[in-house]
Amino acid sequence: MHYRTCNPLYGWRWFSEGVRLFLAQPWPWLALVSVTLLGMVLLATLPVLGLIVVFLCFPGIAAGFMQVARDVAGRQPVILGHIVQGLRSAPKPLLQIGGVAFLGMLAGALFLTFAWREEFVALVELARSPTPDREAMEAAMAQLALPSVLTLILMLPVVMATWFAPALVLFRRADAQAALVHSFWAALRNLWPLLVLGVLMVLLDAAASFLLRTLLAALVSLGAGVVNAAAVLMSFPLLCAFVAILFGAAYTSYTDVFEAARQGSASHTGAADASAPPGGS
């Protein structure tokens, strides 16, 4: 399975293509993402098994959104059934990938919980307090800042192994092991453009948060109830748009790394090198 190494500027291409794909059909994207997020929230509220089910199903949902992005790129209509297309077409490997993601998350959570048990317990107790002390909460969170960063670093291999995996299962009919292995090595070889994409997504989130705070500040004079209602009504569509752009960027990164390599003349894995990003398609 061929893949290619892209230069860091491809991170901008992936981001801009994610935005373009979202703007091409914004209402279907918002509808599909909102239904998905609400369904995942409802599943997560189930005792014990809820969060496990979410992690198991998420790669299948991500595969469905890869199909959505492909149809939008091909100017095809988008329907609600697309979000479960991945689970319909290849349930076993996608559920296995979800199991790997869950185990990685569980290992990271256990590392954080046991390595910094006292700080973690103190934060939980403060959060459960009817009237939590804001300064104490901020101090407790600050104590867990470094452990949280270390945990994210330890979980990075899981993210790399699952980034391209849903698309590889859906479009290349890879089994779970092959998808995870090829996704990891391709993500490692393309770490710089993926980091650029990550920075751009963080900047997008910061810009959206600033815009939201500015709009809410303008509504303060209307009362707290209006501000709270406006916060809910505006923040959820912004979150859905952010997720849609991320899925669009993930699909574009897959096509540039894997499908462009297959179409090219590379004779061995990772042989093709993308020295300059092409223009938007």
C-alpha positions as CSV (number, residue, x, y, z in Angstrom):
1,M,0.0,0.0,0.0
2,H,1.8,3.1,-1.2
3,Y,1.8,6.4,0.5
4,R,3.8,9.6,0.0
5,T,5.5,12.2,2.2
6,C,4.1,15.7,1.8
7,N,5.9,18.8,2.8
8,P,4.6,21.0,5.7
9,L,2.7,23.4,3.4
10,Y,0.3,20.6,2.7
11,G,-1.1,21.2,6.2
12,W,-2.5,24.5,4.8
13,R,-3.9,22.7,1.8
14,W,-5.7,20.2,4.0
15,F,-7.1,22.9,6.2
16,S,-8.3,25.1,3.3
17,E,-9.8,22.1,1.5
18,G,-11.7,21.2,4.7
19,V,-13.1,24.7,4.8
20,R,-14.0,24.5,1.0
21,L,-15.7,21.2,1.4
22,F,-17.8,22.5,4.3
23,L,-18.8,25.7,2.5
24,A,-19.7,23.6,-0.6
25,Q,-22.7,22.1,1.2
26,P,-22.8,23.7,4.7
27,W,-26.4,22.7,5.7
28,P,-26.0,19.0,5.0
29,W,-22.7,19.0,6.9
30,L,-24.3,20.8,9.9
31,A,-27.3,18.5,9.9
32,L,-25.2,15.3,9.8
33,V,-22.6,16.5,12.3
34,S,-25.3,17.7,14.7
35,V,-27.2,14.4,14.6
36,T,-24.0,12.5,15.1
37,L,-22.8,14.6,18.1
38,L,-26.2,14.5,19.8
39,G,-26.3,10.7,19.3
40,M,-22.8,10.3,20.8
41,V,-23.7,12.5,23.8
42,L,-26.8,10.3,24.4
43,L,-24.8,7.1,24.1
44,A,-22.1,8.5,26.5
45,T,-24.8,9.1,29.2
46,L,-25.4,5.3,29.4
47,P,-23.9,3.9,32.6
48,V,-20.6,1.9,32.2
49,L,-21.0,0.9,28.6
50,G,-21.9,4.3,27.0
51,L,-18.4,5.7,26.6
52,I,-17.1,2.3,25.4
53,V,-19.8,2.2,22.7
54,V,-18.9,5.7,21.6
55,F,-15.2,4.8,21.1
56,L,-16.1,1.5,19.4
57,C,-18.4,3.3,16.9
58,F,-16.4,6.4,16.3
59,P,-14.1,5.0,13.5
60,G,-17.2,3.8,11.7
61,I,-18.8,7.2,12.0
62,A,-15.5,8.8,10.8
63,A,-15.5,6.4,7.8
64,G,-19.0,7.6,7.0
65,F,-17.9,11.2,7.0
66,M,-15.0,10.3,4.7
67,Q,-17.7,9.2,2.3
68,V,-19.6,12.4,2.9
69,A,-16.5,14.4,2.0
70,R,-15.9,12.3,-1.1
71,D,-19.5,12.9,-2.3
72,V,-19.2,16.6,-1.6
73,A,-16.0,16.8,-3.5
74,G,-17.7,15.0,-6.4
75,R,-20.7,17.4,-6.2
76,Q,-22.9,14.5,-5.2
77,P,-25.9,14.8,-2.9
78,V,-25.4,14.0,0.8
79,I,-27.9,11.9,2.7
80,L,-28.3,11.0,6.4
81,G,-27.4,7.3,5.7
82,H,-23.9,8.3,4.8
83,I,-22.9,8.6,8.4
84,V,-23.4,4.9,9.0
85,Q,-22.1,3.7,5.6
86,G,-18.8,2.8,7.1
87,L,-20.3,0.6,9.8
88,R,-22.6,-1.0,7.2
89,S,-19.8,-1.8,4.7
90,A,-17.0,-2.9,7.1
91,P,-18.2,-3.2,10.7
92,K,-15.6,-5.7,12.0
93,P,-12.4,-3.8,11.2
94,L,-13.9,-0.4,12.1
95,L,-15.0,-1.7,15.5
96,Q,-11.6,-3.3,16.1
97,I,-10.0,0.1,15.4
98,G,-12.4,1.6,17.8
99,G,-11.3,-0.9,20.4
100,V,-7.7,0.1,19.9
101,A,-8.6,3.7,20.3
102,F,-10.5,2.9,23.5
103,L,-7.6,1.0,25.0
104,G,-5.3,3.8,24.2
105,M,-7.6,6.3,25.9
106,L,-8.0,4.1,28.9
107,A,-4.2,3.6,29.2
108,G,-3.7,7.4,29.1
109,A,-6.5,8.0,31.7
110,L,-5.0,5.4,34.0
111,F,-1.6,6.9,33.6
112,L,-2.9,10.4,34.5
113,T,-5.1,9.0,37.4
114,F,-2.5,6.9,39.1
115,A,0.6,9.0,38.5
116,W,-1.0,12.1,39.8
117,R,-3.7,10.6,42.0
118,E,-3.8,13.2,44.7
119,E,-4.0,16.1,42.3
120,F,-6.7,14.4,40.2
121,V,-8.8,13.5,43.3
122,A,-8.5,17.1,44.5
123,L,-9.8,18.4,41.2
124,V,-12.7,15.9,41.1
125,E,-13.7,16.9,44.7
126,L,-13.6,20.6,43.8
127,A,-15.7,20.0,40.7
128,R,-18.3,18.1,42.8
129,S,-18.6,20.9,45.3
130,P,-21.9,22.8,45.2
131,T,-20.1,26.1,45.3
132,P,-16.6,25.3,43.9
133,D,-13.8,27.8,44.6
134,R,-12.8,29.2,41.2
135,E,-9.2,30.0,42.3
136,A,-8.8,26.6,43.8
137,M,-10.1,25.0,40.6
138,E,-7.7,27.0,38.5
139,A,-4.8,26.0,40.8
140,A,-5.8,22.3,40.7
141,M,-6.0,22.4,36.9
142,A,-2.6,24.1,36.7
143,Q,-1.1,21.3,38.7
144,L,-2.4,18.8,36.1
145,A,-1.3,20.8,33.1
146,L,2.1,19.1,32.7
147,P,0.7,15.6,33.4
148,S,-2.1,16.3,30.8
149,V,0.5,17.2,28.2
150,L,2.6,14.1,28.9
151,T,-0.6,12.0,28.6
152,L,-1.4,13.5,25.2
153,I,2.2,12.8,24.0
154,L,1.8,9.2,25.1
155,M,-1.5,8.9,23.3
156,L,-0.1,10.5,20.1
157,P,0.8,7.1,18.6
158,V,-2.8,6.0,18.9
159,V,-4.0,9.2,17.2
160,M,-1.5,8.6,14.4
161,A,-2.6,5.0,14.0
162,T,-6.2,5.9,13.7
163,W,-6.0,9.1,11.7
164,F,-6.0,7.5,8.2
165,A,-7.4,4.1,9.3
166,P,-11.2,4.6,8.7
167,A,-10.6,5.9,5.2
168,L,-8.2,2.9,4.5
169,V,-10.9,0.5,5.6
170,L,-13.6,2.1,3.6
171,F,-11.8,3.0,0.4
172,R,-9.0,0.4,0.3
173,R,-10.8,-2.5,2.0
174,A,-7.9,-2.8,4.5
175,D,-8.3,-5.0,7.6
176,A,-7.9,-3.4,11.0
177,Q,-4.2,-4.3,11.5
178,A,-3.1,-3.1,8.1
179,A,-5.1,0.1,8.4
180,L,-3.6,0.9,11.8
181,V,0.0,0.0,10.7
182,H,-0.1,2.0,7.4
183,S,-1.9,4.9,9.1
184,F,0.8,5.1,11.8
185,W,3.7,5.1,9.4
186,A,2.1,7.5,6.9
187,A,1.2,9.9,9.8
188,L,4.8,9.6,11.1
189,R,6.2,10.4,7.6
190,N,3.7,13.3,7.4
191,L,4.0,14.6,10.9
192,W,5.0,18.2,9.9
193,P,2.0,18.8,7.7
194,L,-0.3,17.2,10.3
195,L,1.2,19.5,12.9
196,V,0.6,22.5,10.7
197,L,-3.0,21.3,10.2
198,G,-3.4,21.0,14.0
199,V,-2.1,24.5,14.6
200,L,-4.5,25.9,12.0
201,M,-7.4,24.1,13.6
202,V,-6.4,25.5,17.0
203,L,-6.3,29.0,15.5
204,L,-9.7,28.5,13.9
205,D,-11.1,27.4,17.3
206,A,-9.5,30.5,19.0
207,A,-11.0,32.8,16.3
208,A,-14.5,31.2,16.7
209,S,-14.3,31.5,20.5
210,F,-13.2,35.2,20.2
211,L,-16.1,35.9,17.8
212,L,-18.6,34.1,20.2
213,R,-17.4,36.0,23.2
214,T,-17.6,39.3,21.3
215,L,-21.2,38.6,20.3
216,L,-22.2,37.5,23.8
217,A,-20.6,40.6,25.3
218,A,-22.8,42.7,23.0
219,L,-25.9,41.0,24.4
220,V,-25.0,41.4,28.1
221,S,-27.3,44.4,28.4
222,L,-30.3,42.1,27.5
223,G,-29.8,40.0,30.6
224,A,-28.2,36.8,31.7
225,G,-31.0,34.6,30.3
226,V,-30.6,36.0,26.8
227,V,-26.9,35.6,27.0
228,N,-27.1,31.9,28.1
229,A,-29.6,31.1,25.4
230,A,-27.6,32.8,22.7
231,A,-24.4,31.0,23.9
232,V,-26.1,27.6,23.4
233,L,-27.7,28.6,20.1
234,M,-24.4,29.9,18.6
235,S,-21.8,27.6,20.1
236,F,-23.3,24.3,19.0
237,P,-23.4,25.3,15.2
238,L,-19.9,26.6,15.5
239,L,-18.8,23.3,17.1
240,C,-20.5,21.3,14.3
241,A,-18.8,23.5,11.6
242,F,-15.4,22.9,13.3
243,V,-16.0,19.1,13.3
244,A,-17.1,19.2,9.7
245,I,-14.0,21.1,8.6
246,L,-11.8,18.6,10.5
247,F,-13.4,15.7,8.7
248,G,-13.0,17.4,5.4
249,A,-9.3,18.1,6.2
250,A,-8.8,14.4,7.2
251,Y,-10.3,13.2,3.9
252,T,-8.1,15.6,1.9
253,S,-5.0,14.4,3.8
254,Y,-5.9,10.8,3.0
255,T,-6.3,11.5,-0.7
256,D,-3.0,13.4,-0.9
257,V,-1.0,10.8,1.1
258,F,-2.5,7.6,-0.2
259,E,-4.6,8.0,-3.4
260,A,-2.1,10.4,-5.0
261,A,0.7,8.0,-4.3
262,R,-1.3,5.1,-5.9
263,Q,-2.0,7.2,-9.0
264,G,1.7,8.2,-9.2
265,S,4.7,6.2,-10.2
266,A,6.0,5.3,-6.8
267,S,7.4,1.8,-6.8
268,H,7.8,1.3,-3.0
269,T,6.0,2.4,0.1
270,G,6.7,6.0,0.9
271,A,8.8,6.5,-2.2
272,A,6.9,9.4,-3.7
273,D,7.7,12.8,-2.3
274,A,5.4,15.8,-2.6
275,S,7.8,18.7,-2.7
276,A,5.2,21.4,-3.3
277,P,1.4,21.5,-2.6
278,P,-0.9,21.6,-5.6
279,G,-3.6,24.1,-6.0
280,G,-7.0,23.5,-4.4
281,S,-9.2,21.2,-6.3
